[in-house]
Amino acid sequence: MDNHYIAGFVDGEGSFHVAFQKNLSVRLGWQAVPEFQISQNWHAERVLQLIQEMLDCGYIKQNHIKNERDRTLVFVVRNRNDLLQKIIPFFDKYPLYTEKKNDFIRFKQIVKMMDRGDHLSIDGFSEIVELAYSMNANGSYRKVKKEKILTTLKSSEAIR
C-alpha cells in the first residue's frame, strides 16, 4: 500500500465532515467537531488497519454500534493536532480528484480557523457553520438545520 493508493481510496470511501453538538458547558453553547473518516465493510478491516498505520493516527470502530445488521467499520481521526499535522499535510501532498477535493479545502480551512481560536467567537463560529454546511452536498444529510445553530448563537449573544 502506498500513499497514492490511500488518496484514491479516500476519494471513493472517505469523508471530511464537521459535526455540531449542543454543549452547554462551552461559552457559545455549541461545539464544532471536525472529523476525517473512511468506512469499509467488516471483511476489509485490514485495509483500514494499514491506512491507520500509514497515517499514524486515528482509531477504528464499528460504524453504527446500535444497529446489529450494520457490520461496517470506520477509521476515524478527530484529534485536531493529528488533523493539522498528519491528515491535512497528507492530502496537500496527495490531492483528491473528486468533489471531495472541495470538501477537503473547506475542511482544512475550518480546522485552521479552529486552531487560531476563531470558533470561540460568534462571528468565527458562524463562519465555520456556513463553511461546514457548504460541504458534503450542502449539508443535505444533516439532522440539524444551520439556521437553528445560527439562531441559537445569536440568542446566546443577547443573553451575555
N, C-alpha and C positions, 0 to 999 in steps of 0.2 A: 504494500500500500504506500502510495506517495501523496504528496501534498496536492497535486493536481487532481488526483482521484477524489480526495476529500472535498475539494471545492466543487467538483462536478456532482458528487453525491449530495452535498448540501443544496446545490441548485435544484435537485429533484426532491429531496426528502427533508430539508431543513427549514427553519424559520427564525426570523428575528422579530421579537414581539416585546411590547411594553404593556404590562398589566397595570391596572389601577385598583388599589384596595382601600376601602374605607378604614381609617385607622385614627381613632380619636386621641391616641397618645402622641401624635405628631401635630405640629403647630397648625398646619393647613387642613387637617382632618382627612387628607388623602395621601397615599403613598404610591409612588411610581416604582414599578419593579421591572427592570429590563431583563430580558431572558433570551438566550440563544438555545435552540433545541433541534435535535434530529430524531425523528421517530422511525421505527422499523418493527416488523413482525418479530415475535419472540425467537423464531428459528435463526434469525440473523444477528443475534446478540453479539457474536464475536466481532462483527463489523463495527458495532458501536464501541466495544471494548478497545479495538485497535485505534479508532478515531480518538477515544478518550486518552489513550496512551500517547498518541502522536501530538495532541494538543496540550497534554499535561495539565488538565483541569477538568472540572465538572464531575457529574455523577450520573449513573444510570438507574432508572426506576421504572416500575410498571406505569403505563400511561394513565389508565383510568382504574385505579385500585378498587373502586367500589363496584365496577362493572365486571362480573365474573366472566362474561363472554369476550371481553376485550383483552386480548393477550399481547397487545403491542407494548413495546418498551420505548423509552425516550431517554436520550442523552441530554442533560440539561446543564447549562452554565448560567448562573445568576450572580456570582461573585463579581462585583464591579471591578476590582483590580484584575481579575482574570479576563474580564471582557476588554478592559483597556490595554492590558499588557500582552495578551495572547490571542484572543479571538479577533479583535479589530485589526491588529497588525497582520494576522494571517490572511484575512480577506482583502486587505490592502495589497498584499503581495500576490495572492492567488485570487484574482477577481471572479465574481459571478457573472453570468451572461443572461440570465432570465430576468423577469420582473423583480426577482428577489434582490437584484443589484440595487434597485431604487429603495427597497425596504432597508437594505444594509446601510445605505448612505444616510437615511433618516435615523436609523438605529444608532449609528456611530455619532451623529450629531447630538442625539438625546443623551447618550452615555457621557459624552464630553461635557455637555451642559450640566449634567448632574455632578460630574467631577469638579466643576467650577463652583458648585453650590447654587446654581440657578433654580433648582427645584425647591429651594427654601423660600422663594418669594412668590407671591400670587402671579405676577406677570410672567416670571420664568416658568412656573408650573403650568400656567395656561398655555404658554408656547409649546411646552413638552406635550401636553394633551393634544393640541392641534396637530403637531407633527406625528404623534403616535396614531391618531385616528386617520391620518392620511396613508398609513401603511396597511398592508395585508387587505387588499380590496376595499380600501377606505373605511375600515372598521365595520364592515357589514356583518361580521360574525360576532361582534361584541354584544354582551348582555346589557351593559350599562351604556346609555347614550352619553355622548360627550357633553351635551347641554346640561345634563344632571350634575356632572362633575364641575363644570364651569360655573353653574348657578350656585352650587354649594360653596365653591371657593369665594365667590362674590359676597355671599351671606356671611361667611366666616370673617371676611374683611370688615363688614359692617359691625360685627359683634366686638371686634377688637378696638 
